[in-house]
Every structure is written in structure tokens, then in C-alpha cells.
Amino acid sequence: TLSLPICPTLLQSPASTTIPRGPPLSLTMLARGTRRSVLDTTTRNRTRLGATIRAGVLRRFSDNNSACSLHRSTGSREKQACTPPNGFRYTDPKQTKESGSCTWAEPTFEDTKVHEAKHVFEAGVRHHHTANTAYPIAHTETVMPYRVPRKPDQRELRETLTAAYGGLEEMMAYVHVPFCAQRCQFCEYTVVDPKQGRRDDVQDRYFDALLKEFDLYKELLGTQEKTLVGFDIGGGTPSMASSDNIRRVMEKLDECFRVDLDSMSVSIETTPKIAASDPQKLRDYFAMGIRRISMGVQTTDFALSKKLGRDDGDYLLAARDNIRAAGFESFNVDLMYGFPLRDRADDKWGNTVRATIEQLSPEHVTLYRMRYKGTKMAHLQERVGLRQVNEQGSLAHEILQEAGF
């Protein structure tokens, strides 16, 4: 299943929107039947396995920890620089143009093996520091040769998208909402300047462009004939947008895809402050058919939280109560580890994990290891060693497993 990122930066011409642009979008491919990597995610009473491969729609690359990646052939020099992993073959651009599809290879025997969830998780922790798919090693050789140029006619971009997605019967989609009250110290994602992003007219223009992007994909890929099996609304902070704009997205989704809300997962992200102070939005989401909600907590060490640009201490319990009162039975909490410590005695990470389980009682907990590149904290990365992050990751795994996750 390929996850299609929908954001007004890709297919539209540079003059078609005045919304600020960020770095190239990325797609997530969940390759069924492969077991070489796993998300750093733990789920209560159920372990979700699968190879998660990050590749750019404008940048295609391979990395050491991916079970498979999609490549574009651009010549012998590039082929030598980046050898495709098992599961894919290079595609002749002429063949792609003529047939509108990529050439897929059967996975090797090793890639069809099923491993115990614990072993997969431990392998991911061991190799996370050297196989980070967001920033591959030697990116000028692994990423740049496979970049799809974004030219005014968009011919090559459209051919690449058609080759990757055109023949699929099932898809997932992701919508990016780049608005936040402020940029947190740890944030590396595309966010509009908060001074502009909180304005209703800016948000309305962005959503107008976003809906046009849906139409462009519908025209290019024939998405109205494709079944959507999952949909995520992320950001940024999508709950900063009005309920009307989120409703517009849900209605456009139904127009552009085959959608059955009873059989697919739809999720949206919020913050403790918004969930606590605006319960009507939560009720609106549930009425739209959204059944999974994710709340970014990051840490319950609120002294640290304030330094990171967050002040959530007074909102967590009210947010939890409002989420449950709205009807949500699939509640995820995001936690983040790998922040600088003055000494080991100051490490309150274990307390964060335990407090999340005991006080918020989520069905899901997602662990994010802090990545410093591209954040306001980049100058602090040398203060965090591999031993610290591995110990914190292992501790979280032990606590969650003991609690039944």
C-alpha cells in the first residue's frame, strides 16, 4: 500500500499558490510481507509489523535499513552510487513513459521471513543511529542522483507519480496542515510562520490550494477508482484549523477516492491545550468519521517542556477527558526522548512513560527519538550520546511491555 502525500507544493505550478513552501514531500510505503525494519512504535495488545520505507516524491533513495526502496534510473554513474535493495529493479525511463508502471521484482527469501516483534524492535533500536531514513548517510550520493526535477511543465514528475501510483487499487493518503501556535524547539517539520499561520484568511487559502491538489491527483491517477484504506491528517497542528476546513478535506476525500469509513482508519493530530480548551472540535471530528486521535505530549517533565516551547501541564487531564467524551476509543500519545541531560540523575524519561500510561490511559504510544538536524536545538546534538538514547529506548520498551502494550 502506497501512502500519497497531499499538500499544495507538488503538482501545482509555482504561480498557482502563494502559500510558503517547505522541503520536498515524502511518501511512506508499507510493504506487506517484508520484515526487515519496523516503526519505533508500540501498540497495546497488538504489534504492527511491516517495513516502512521513506522516500521523497521529489527525491528517491535507498538506505541500509530499508527492506525495499523505489528508484529512478538516471545512468550508470548513479546506479553505481546507489544499488537498489531486494524487491525492486531499475526501470528504463522509456519503458516507464510508455507503460506507466514500474518493474517490480519478487522479494528474496530473506525478505519473506517473519521475525518475532521483540527482535525486530531491538534491531531497529540498535541501527537507528546509522540508518535514519530522514537523513541517509552520504546523502549527496544516495539522494541527489535520484532526484526528480520539478520543472514548469512537470512532465517527469507526473510520469514518476503515474509509474509509482497509477496501477494501485488500494492507497493510503496523508494531508499536511502546516499551522502551529509556535514552532517548538524540537520541531523539524514544515510549518508556516505562526504569525501568519494563525490568520483565518491564510488558512483558508491553504485549504483552497489543498483541495485543488486533490483534484490534480484525481485527474492524474484516477483516484476515484482507488480504494482508500487509511488516511492521516497531520502537521503542524491540524486541530489549529477550523472544523469547517477539516470538514472540507473529509468531503473532498470522499469525492476523490472510494471511501468506507467503517472499514478504514482516519486519524488526526491535536495538542493538549486545544483538546482541553476546544472540546467542540473533538466532537466535530468524531461526527466526520474520524476515529483515531493523536496528541503530542513529548514529556511530562514540565520544566523541560517549557524550555522546549510547550506548556501543557495544566491541560493533560482535561484533554484526556474531552477526547474520551467525544467518543474516541483509539487514542495515541506521542512521546519524545533523547534530550540533553545535565547528569543521569536528571533523567525523568521513565517517569514520562509511566505517567502517560497511568494518567492518560491511551490505546497507543508512539516513541520519537529526537533528531537535531533542522531544529532550533541543532547546536545541542553533541551533548546526547548513543548510550543515553539506547538506554532510554530500552527503558520505554520495558515499561510499555510490562503495562500490556
N, C-alpha and C positions, 0 to 999 in steps of 0.2 A: 504494500500500500504506500503510495507516494503522498506526502503532505504538501499541498500547494500553498505557498505564502501569498496572501493577497494584501497589497499595500500600494498606494499610488506613487510608486517610484520606478516601476519596472516596464510595463508595456506602453505607458503614455509618453507622448513626446515631451521633451524638456519644456516646451512652452505651454503645455496643457494645464499645468497647475503651479501655484506659487507656494505650495507647502514646502518647508525646508526638507532637504533630502539628507539621509544618513548613509551609512555604509551599505554595501550590497546586501540584498536579502539572502536568506538561506532556506534550504528545504530540508526536511527530515524524512528519511526513508526508513521505514520499519520493514526489514527484510525477513519475511517469515521463513522459518526453518533454519536460520543461522544462529549460532550461539557463541560467537567469539567475543562480543562485548555486551555490556549491559548498562543501563542508566544507573546513576548513583541514586537510586530511588528504592524505598522500602514501603510495601503496602500491607496493611493489616490483613492477615489470614489469606493473602494471595500474593504470589511473587510473579511479577510481569517480566518475562524474559524476551529477548529479541535483540538483534543487532541494530544499533542506532547509528546511522551514518550522517554526518553533517557535510553538506556540500553547498556551494553557492550557486544560485541560478546564474549569476554572472561570473562565478569562479568555481571551477570543478577541480577537485584534488583528491589525492589518496593520503591516508596516514596509517601509521603502523598498527593502530588498534581497531581498524575498521574491518568488518567482515567482507564488505564489498563497497566499491565506490564507482560512480559513473564517470566516464572520461570522454573527452573530445580529442580526436586525433588531429594534431596540427603539424606533423612532420617527424622525421626520425630523431632529431635532436631532443624534442620534447618527450618522445617515447622513452628514450634512454634515461631522461631525468626523472621520470615518474612511471614506474612499472605498475600496471593495474593489478589489484589483488584478484584472487579467485572469485568467479561469479560473473565477470564481465569481460567482454572483448572490446578492443578498439573498433570503432565504426568508421568506415570510409565516409567522409563528408558527402561525397556524391551519392552514395547509397542512401544515406540519411535523407538527403534532399529529395530523392526520388521516391523512397518508400515511406518516409515519415515515421520511421521507427528505428530503435536501436537494436543491436545484435546482442542477445543475452546468451550466456554460457551456463551450462549446468554446474552447480557447486561441486567442489571436491568432496571426497568422503569425510575429510576432517571438518569441513564446514557444515556437515549434516548431523554431526554428533550432538547429543543433548547432555549437558553437564548439570550437576547439582547447583542450585541457586547460590548457595554459600560460596562455592568455589569460584563461580563467575564474579560474584561481588568482590571477593578478595583479590582476584586478578585485576579487576578494574581499579581498585584502590592502589595496588602495587604499581601499576603502569600509568596512572592518571597524570603524573607529573611529566612524563616523557611522551605521552600520546594524547595531548589535549587537542581535540578536533577543532576548537575555535581558533587556535593559533598553531598550525602544524610546524614542525621543525623545518628549517631551511625553506621558509615559505616562498622565497623568490624562485626556487626551483620546483617546489611541489604545487604551488598555486598558480603563479603567473603564466606558465606555459598553457594552461587550460582555461584561461580567462576568455569569456565570450564578450567581444567588444559591443558596446552599446552605441550604435551609430543612429543617425536620424531616421534612416529607412527601416531599422530594426529587423532587417531580413534574417541575419544569422541568429539573432536572439529568438525570433519567432520559430525558426527551423529547429533550434535546440529545444525549446519548450514543447513543440509538437512531437519531436522524437522521444522526449522523456515521458510525456504525459498522454499523448494522443491516443495510444492503444489501450489505456487502462479502463477497466469497467468500474472499479472502486477507487475512491480517493478520500484523503483527509484534507482539511484546509485550516489555515491559520491566518487570522486577521490581526494586524499590529495597530494598536492605538497609542500614539507616542506622546501622551499627555501625563504630566505629573505635577503635583503641587510644588515640588522642588526636586532637583537631582541629588540623590543620596551619594555619599562619599564612595560607596562600593559599586555604583552603577556603571555598566559598560554598554548599555543599550541605547538605541536611537530614541531620543526624547526631544521634543520641541522646547525651545526656551520657555520655561514656566511662566514668564511674564506675558508671553503671547498665548501659550497653550491653555491658560485658564479662561480665555475670552471665548464667549459663545460663537461669535462670528468666525473665528479661526477654526474652532472645532467643526462647525457646520460645513465650512469649505473643505476641510479634510475629509469628512464623511461623504460629501458630494463626489469628491475625486475617488474615494474608495469604492463607491457604488459603480462608478464608471469602469473601474478596474475589473470588477466582477463581470461586467458586460463584455469587456475585451477578452477575458478568458473564455467566456461563453462562446463568443464568435470564433476564437482561435481553436479551441479544444473541443467544442461541442459538449460542454459540461452538463447541459441539460439532459444528456443521455447517460451520465455517470452517476453512480450511487455514492453518496457521501456517507462514510462510516465513522467519522469523527470530526469535530470542529472545536477549535480553541480560539478564544478572544483574549489576547494578551497585550503586553505593553512594556514600558509605560504602565499606566494605571487606567485600564479601560473603564473602571467604575467612576472615573472623573467625568466621563462623558455623560450627557443626559440620557435618560431612559429612552427618549424618543429616537435618538441616534442609534442606540443599540438595537432598538426595535426595527429600525430601517435596515440594519445589517441582517437581522434574522429573516425579515421578509424577502430581501434580495437573495439570501441563501436559498430559500425555498423556491424562488423563481429560476435560479441558475443551476440547481442540482436536483437530483432525485433525493428527497429528504424524508426520513421516517424518524421523527423524534423519539418514538417509543423503542427503537432498536439501536440508536446511536448515542454516543456521548457528546454532549456540548458543555464546555466549561468556560468560565470567566474568572478574571482575577480582580481582587479588591485589596484594600488596606484595612487595618484595624480601625482607623479613625473614620473612614467612610462607612464601613459596615456598622459601626456603633452609632453614628450620628444620622444616617440616612437609611433607616430600615425599609422605606418605601421602595428604594431602588432594588433591594434584595427581593421583595415581593414581586416587583415588575419582572425581574429576571426569571423567576420561577414560573410566572404566568406565561412567559415567552417560550417556555420549554427547556430552559437551561437547568440542568440538574446537578452539575458539579461546580463548586466554587472553591477558589484557591486564595488563601490570604497570606501575604508576605509578612512574617513576623521577624525572621532572621535571628533575633536573640532576645532573651528575657533579662539580660543584663542591661537594665535601662540606663545606667550611667554610660555604658559603651554605646547603647543605641542612640543617645543624644549626640555623642561625638560623630556618629555615622550619618547624622542628619535626620534621625527619626525620633519621635516622641510618642510611643504607643502604649506606655504603661497603664494609663487610665482608661484605655479603650478595649483591651483584650477580652475581658469577660462579657461586656455589653455586646461586642461584635459577635462573640460565640453565640450568645442568646438570641440575637437578631437573626443570625444565619439559620439556626435551628427553627425559630418561629416562622421563618419564611417558607419552611418545608424542605430544606436541603438535607439529604441523607448521605451525600458524598461531599465531604469537607476535607480539603487539603491544607496543610500548613507548610510553608517554605521556611527552612532554617538554613543558616549560613555559618560556616566555620572557616578557620584559617586567618583570623585577625591577629595583629601583633599583640604579644603579651609582655608585660614588664618582667614577670617571672612566672614560673609554673603554678605558684600558689594563687595567682590571679585568674587562673583559667576556670571560668564558670560555664563552659560549654556543656558539661554533663548536667548541670542544673537546668540549662535551657531545654535540653531534650526531655528531661523528666517533667519539668513544669508544663511543657507542651502536651505531653501525654496525659498528665493528671488533671490539668485545669481546663484545657481546650478540648480534649477527647476527640481528635479528628480521626476520620477513617484512613487518611493518608498523610504521610510525612515525606517531604522531598528535601533532600540534603544537597546544598550547593557549597562546593569548595570555592573560597574566594579567589578570583582571578584579578590580578592587579593591573595588567596592561589595559590602557584605555580608560582608567578610572582616576578620580581625584586622589587616590591613595597609592598611585603607582610608585611613588618615592619610598614607600614603606615596605616594599616586597622583600627586600634583603633581610628584614627582621623576622621573617617567618620561614622556618626551616622545614625540610621534608619530614623530619621526625615528628614535629608538632602536628602537622596536618594528618599524617597517617595515624597517629595515636588518637586524635580527635575523631577521625572517621571510624576507626575500630570501636571506640567507646560508644559512639552513637549506634553503631550496628548492634552491639551487645545489649544496650538499654532497650532498643526497639524490639529486638528479638525476644527478650525477656517479657516484654509487655504484650506479646502476641502478634507483632507485626511481621 
